[in-house]
Amino acid sequence: MPDPIRVVQYGLGPIGQSTVQTVLDKAASEQIQLVGAIDIDPEKVGRDVADLVGRDTPTGVTVRADADAVLADTTPDVVLHTTTSFLDRMSDQLVQCAEAGAHVVSSTEELSFPYDRHPALAQQLDQAAKENGVVIVGTGVNPGYAMDTLALMATGVCVDVSEVHVQRVVDASERRKPLQEKVGAGITEAAFAEKKATGTFGHIGLRESLLLLADGLGWALDDIEETLQPMVAERVVETPFLTVQAGEVAGIHHAITGYKTGEPALTLDLKMYVGADDPRDAVQVEGDPPIDLVIKNGIFGDTATVGALVNTVPLALEAKPGLRTMKDLPVPRAFATSALAAHA
């Protein structure tokens, strides 16, 4: 049997903690092993990860703030990275992991297709990954799957494609508190406008999804139009974390369109708000043959983000070193023993 994949978790917010839970669950197969955990939060540092995630049996893995020391002491094969959405705030962490000889699978949204927004950083990361023989890749449910990779796979049986339209409706009332706050649930429309003006509010990664999809199809876009508007509650909506009154912001309506030869060729439409009606994920391909996919009730994002991260581990191990996107890796699939057989 091959040695288990040695994994370090970098960042222990809600998604990082859930990722740890999944890795610990899968460790029983002896195919993967959690060997380290990194976070700078003083309330987490020094605690066994089992205590942090509510498990009774200690793991022997203690949360530490010194990332260099953790990477040196544990020599991980892969780092699961979940710290922030913005690449320019944490690219040094990715380089740090690469220089330690570890592949990186990150939930950073801007990393999913960084060549447009951060070309210099993308070049730096690609160079660091290649010099150290590792892969750096950004993934998740969105971006990373629901509005880009899934749509690309939907075109895989078409002999011709003229348009692709993706729609995602998410009931944020079932999601974690940080996401509800991220979409502005419970704030006023005036506060929404102020947050929108910062350029860091709402869903991060929609542009990256559009460009990943266009790049995967080999399409050069003439123009891109993007809008971000509030979804206003028509009734009182209560979640386990907050209450939204009628007339307050319930969430976001974020849309982006890519034009080819002057016509809208790609559209991505995301509605994420508390109390959303008819949640779903849908992909419509105008082509030969036409494709019309609908995932009823939608993909539950918190679990799916963790799934995307963990399931990408064996794919990253098999990939050619460098900065990669999900279109560069094999077809996403559930983590299984057979998928790890090549790791020896």
Buried (B, 14 or more C-beta within 10 A) or exposed (E): EEEBBBBBBBBBBBBBBBBBBBBBEBBEEEBBBBBBBBBBEEEBBEBBBBBBBEBEEEBEBBBBBEBEEBBEEBEBBBBBBBBBBBBEEBBEBBBBBBBBEBBBBBBBBBBBBBBBBBEEBBEBBBBBBBEBEBBBBBBBBBBBBBBBBBBBBBBEEBEEBEBBBBBBBBBBBBBBEEBBBBBBBBBBBEBBEEBBEEEEBBBBBBBBBBBBBBBBBEBEBEEBEEEBBBBBBEEEBEBEBBEBEEEBBBBBBBBBBBBBEEEEBBBBBBBBBBBBEEBBBBBBBBBEEEBEBEBEEBBBBBEBBBBBBBBBBBBBBEBEBBBBBBBBBEEBEEBEEEBBEEBE
